[in-house]
Amino acid sequence: MRVLVVCIILLSVSCGIVQAAGMNLALTVPVVTRHFPESSPDLNERNHGLGLEYTIHKDVALTAGKFTNSLSKDTYYVGVVYTPLRFLGLHTGVVLGLDVSGSYNEINPLRPFIGSLRLATGQESALGFNIDVLSGVNRGKDVKAYGAVAVSMKYSF
């Protein structure tokens, strides 16, 4: 059912059915996460939460929110989104942020900094999505931070 809803929203956005202009604020809701190179039963693939993005320039936005991370810990974050590149109608760039709750400290060698590559729809339409790609890190035999692809739905207003 969730896949059907996502497909309908993406189709609506790509066909221009949903239109909006001049919006600076977006509400984001995580939909699904997939870890690579393999997943683990210990990882949460549904990272429920809520985020906000405030666009301050066409390529720059501030973001903040809360979600349950893949270790099933609550994560509070703040960050900056920089998406200067356009590719097939998508805004592409990076997200750099801070894990203000320390929920990744045990596996994040750059703590409290976090980052990802981003592909996203702009705010030309009210409904859109973000796709964030986070790289994995190996730190010895027992401590591993898996890479992940996370998809969030976005409603701009």
N, C-alpha and C positions, 0 to 999 in steps of 0.2 A: 504494500500500500504506500509506504514512504517513497519508494522509487517512482511510483506512478505520480504522486504529488510533485516530486522534484522535476520529473519530465514535463509535466503540464506547465509548471512555472517557467522552466527554461524555454519551452516552446513559445509561451506567451511573450516572454521578454525578447526572444530572438525575432519574432514576427512583428514586434512593435505594438502588440495589442495593449500592453500596459505602458502608459506614457506618463512621465512627470518631468518637471524642469525646475531648476533653481533650488534644489534640495541640498542642505548641508549636513543633515543628521541622518544616520542610518542605524537601525537596530539589527544586530546579527544574532543568529541562533545556530549553534553547531548541529549538523545533521548526521555526519558519519566520519569516522577516522579509520584508516587502514595503515597498519605498520609494515615496514619492510626492513631487511630482506625477508623476514618471516615474522609472524606474530607469535604470541604466547598466550596461553589461557589466563595468565596473570594480568594481562593488559585489557583495559576497558576500551572497546571500540566505539562506544557511544558516549561522547563527552558532553553531557547535558550542561547547558549554561545560557548566558545572556551577555551580549556585548554592545557597546556603542561606538560608532565612528563619527567623528566630527570633521568635515572637510574644511580646511582653512585656506587651501589653494587647490587648483585643479589637479595637482600631482601629490599633494600632501594632506594627510589626515591624522588626527589624534585618535587613539583608541583606548578603551578601558573596558574591563568586564570581569566576569567570574564564570568558571566552568569546572566540572569535575574532570581531572586529567586522567590519563591512561593508567596511572597508578592508583586510581580511585581516591585521590586527594583533592580537596578544594584548592583551586588556583585562582588568585586575584592578580590581574595584570594591568599595566599601563604601557603605552607604546606609541610609536610614530610609524605611519604607513607612507612609503614613498614609491609611487608608481608612475615614473616618467615615460615608460615605453608603451606603445600601443601595438598590439598584434592581433589581427583578425577581430578587431572590435573589443578586445580585452585590454584592461589596464594591467601592466606587468611591472614588477619591481620587488621591493623587500619590505618586511615588517621587522622593526627592531624594538624590543621592549624589555621590561623588567618584570620578573616574577616576584611581586611584592609580598607574597605569602610564604616563599621559600619551599614550595611544594615539590620542586625538582632538585633541591640541593644535593641529595644523595647521588644523583647521576649526572648532573650538569656541571662540567668542568669550568664553565664561564659564569657560574652563578653570581649574581641573580639575573644576568643577561640572557635573553632568549631571542631567537630570530628565525625568519623563514623567508622563502621566496613566495611571491604572491601572484596569482592570476585572478582577476576579478572583473566583474561588470562595473561600469561606471555608474553614475547616478542619473543617467539619462532616463532610466526607467525606475519606477517605484520598487519593483521586485528584481532581485538579482542574486548573485552568489559570490563567495570568495573561495578560492582553492589555495591552501597554504601547504607548502612542501618543506618539511623540517628534516635536516640531515641527521643521521645516526652518529653515535660516538661509541667507541670501545675504550674502556678504561680498565684493563686487566681482565682476568678470567671471569670473575663473577659479576662485575658491574658493567652493564651495557645499556646505552640509551638507543632504542630503536629509532630508525627514521620513520616518518609518518607523512601521510597525505590526509589533510583534514578539509572537509567541505562544510561551509556555513551558508545558510540562506540569509539574504539581506533585504530589509525593507527600508527604503529611503523616504524621508518626509521632511 
